[in-house]
Amino acid sequence: MPCPICKSNNTKYFANKNACLFHRCTSCKTLFISNMPTQKILTEYYANQFSYTDGLINENIIRIRGKIILRKLHQLAPLAKTLCDIGSGYGFFLDEARKRGICVFGVEPSRQLVHHAFKEYSINSFLGTLEEFVRKRRRQFDVVTCIHVIEHVPKPKHFICNLLKLVKPRGLLYIETPNADSHLLYVERENYTFLIPPHHLWIFSKESIKKLLPENFQIIHANTYSYPEHLMGIVKRTVKNLASKTSEKTHTKFILSNVEGLDPSDNHLRMTQKRLSYFLFDRLLAPLFTGLLNAYHKGSILELYIKKK
């Protein structure tokens, strides 16, 4: 099956998740679904199953990440005065942008989230999809941001085309999405954290996003980042894979369960051990070494700053 992004025939079956058949392109590294869910299925999913509370729960993380993104955007486009965020959610990122004196606007398909952004932060948003916004209210901005959205859309090339229509000449487009060329994907494979259809329909690499861009747009800065839980996911999956390759799985489990002489049959002691392990590895050690995942752009999340010529 040819890759929908780069048209290469060098593709391989990768995994079956929720009846979605994922294939991987060895040329541009994109993960794509060969039997893409219909628009009806996607509409029903976002109406009935998708959880919009995650954004509310992760407000602090969104604001911290927002400040990092905005600092870099200011370095690359110090004179930018207007910013449009596609999939603007509860408005946390736009609120941070406005604190920096930027005139902000959002595009968001959820009525609940549009209402929240206006009520809490007086942020104006267009209620609808990107395609509807481009068709009904054509505007251009100095900066357009698309943070963890493109992996959700069934037609990314069409989506990118509409995104670019919003960018002023010499303006910037920022895209953030899970990285298909990451250590996390290579280790977790079919158990990959971000392989969650129909929530995620694609996993892109820098190369695949580059293939979607016309010639008058250029990636001027690329970066990746990871969270400590990604490092721990890699460590745990590696240990599990190693254990499964030996005939000593039971013995290994026994050793791991008996650190400090703990009895594996004692639930209370095992819970204590798990808490200690979580505190030591997940909370203390993982944050110190997570940065190693980002070397050579192999981090879990891809960041692309794209300039319109």
PyMOL commands that set and color helices and strands:
alter all, ss='L'
color gray80, all
select helices_A, chain A and resi 39-48+53-57+59-76+92-99+111-121+130-136+150-152+156-165+183-191+206-212+228-244+249-257+259-261+267-297
alter helices_A, ss='H'
color red, helices_A
select strands_A, chain A and resi 11-17+20-25+31-33+82-86+103-108+125-127+141-147+167-178+202-203+217-225+301-308
alter strands_A, ss='S'
color yellow, strands_A
deselect
rebuild
show_as cartoon
